[in-house]
Amino acid sequence: ALSFWLVPMVVEALHFRFMVRPSADLYILSASVMDFLVPNRLHTLFRPESFTWIGNQIAPVSERTISIGYVVLGLAIAAFVLARRKASFWWVMAIFFFVLALGPQWHFGNITMDDIPAAALQGQEMTSWTPYGLLNKLVPFMRVSRSVSRFALMVQFSMAVLA
């Protein structure tokens, strides 16, 4: 079903660069490890103070609402302990997409404008040793992804299956 849109997009991405985001966006729209561990920033009980919690401080709030949740995390750990064979695939998927969501530079706490390399802010192509950076280099149409932190959706799906 996705091939209807995916095939033309891949063809365009291989031949043209109009869909490629600026290098700085890859850093600005990446997730921090803490973005997954703090409660949702749009939770009614915690707003507006939650907008300044530890994590990515420069992405729009909509890109920072990627919390897994403590109950879900606890249930996923229980699934791994009690049914390791059945849970392993989903844990591998969760970890893989978690690492991708961290983007070209891993951050455990805050992400601020000071953390973005000056070369990326000037629009230069950057290389990275992270899995996202390697995929970005090896898969030609990977740079089309608008927001790196959206890989967190697959982390949340995997955790939901585990829970």
N, C-alpha and C positions, 0 to 999 in steps of 0.2 A: 504494500500500500504506500509506503514512503518512497519507493523508487520513482513514482510519478514526479515528485519534487526533487528527490535526491540526485538522480542521474543528471538532469540539466544543471543543477547547482554545482556538482562536481566538475562537469565539463567547463562551465564558466570559470570556476575557481582555478582550474588548471591552465586556462589561457589568458585570464585577465586578473587584475589586482583590485578592482573597484570594491570587492566585498571584503577585502583584508582590512582588519582593524589596525589602528596605530599600535606600535609596540607598547606604549605606555598603558594602553587599555588592558593588556594582558596582565599587568601588575596591579592596576587599580581594581579590576574586577575579579581578582583571585580571592579565594577564601583563606582564612587563618584557621589554625587548629582550634582555637578557642571559639570561633564562630559555630562550630559543631557542638560545643560543650556548654555554652551559656544558653539560658532559656531564650525562646523566640523574642526578638526585639520588638515585635508588634503586639505582644501579649497585652491585653487590656489592663491588667493589674500593674504592669511595670512601666508603662509609658508615662512621660517622655524620657525619664531617666535612663531607660534601657537603650536609647539610641547612642549613648556614650559608653556603654559597657565595652570591656576588652574585646578585641577582634579587629576586623577591617573598619577603619574610621573614615575612609575616603570614598568607598563605593556607596551608591544609593542604598537606602534602607531596604528596599525591595530585594537587593542582591545580597543582603546580610541576614536574611531570615532563613537560615539553613540548619537550625538546631535539630539535633536528633531526638533529644528528650531522654531524661534519666530512666523512666520506666521502660521505654523501648530498648535502650542500651542494656539495661539489666536483663530484660527478657531475651535479648539476642545473645548475651553472654551465657545465660542459662541454657539456651538452645545449643550453643557450642559445647557446653559441659555435658549435657544430657544426651545429645544426639549429634555427636561430632561428625559422623559420616554424612548425614543429611544436611547439616548446617555448613559444612566446609565450602561448598560452591558459593553460597550466598555471602559468606564471610570474605572469600577471595574477591568477589565482585564489589562488595562494600569497600574493602581496602584499596582495590585498584582505582575505583572512581574517587575515593577520598583523596588519594595521592594526586590524581589528575586535577581535582578541584583546587588543590593548593597552588596550582599554576607554575609559572617559570621560576619562582623564588619562594621557598617555604618560610612561613612565619608562624610562630607558636603563640604570639600575643597580638599586639596591635600592628596594623599596617597603616602607615602615614605616608604623606607625600615625600618625606625624607627617605623612605625606604625604596623609592623607585629610582633605578639607575638614571643618571643624567643623560646618558646616551639614549635611553628609551624615551625620555621626555623630549629629546630633540628629534625623534622619529627614526633613529637608526635601528637596524635589525640587530637583535640581541640573540646570543646563543645561551643555552641553559643546560645544566646537567640533570635536571629533574626529569621524571617520566613525561610530564607534559611538554617540556622543552624538546626532548628526544622525539616524541610523536609529532610535534610541531615541525620539526626538521625533516622527518622521514615521510610523513603523510602530507602530500602537497595541499590538500584542501582543509587541513586542520586549522589554519589561520583564519578561516571563515567564522569560527565560533565567536560569537559576540561577547559572551560573558563566561569566563572560565569557571566561576563558582557554580554555574548551573549544572556541572557534573555532580553536584551535591544531590540533585534530584535522584540520581541512580543510587547514591548512598542511602537515601531515605527509603527508596523502594526496597532495596536489599534488606535493610533493617526491619522494614515492615513485614517482609516475608519471614524473617528470622523470629520476630516477636510472635 
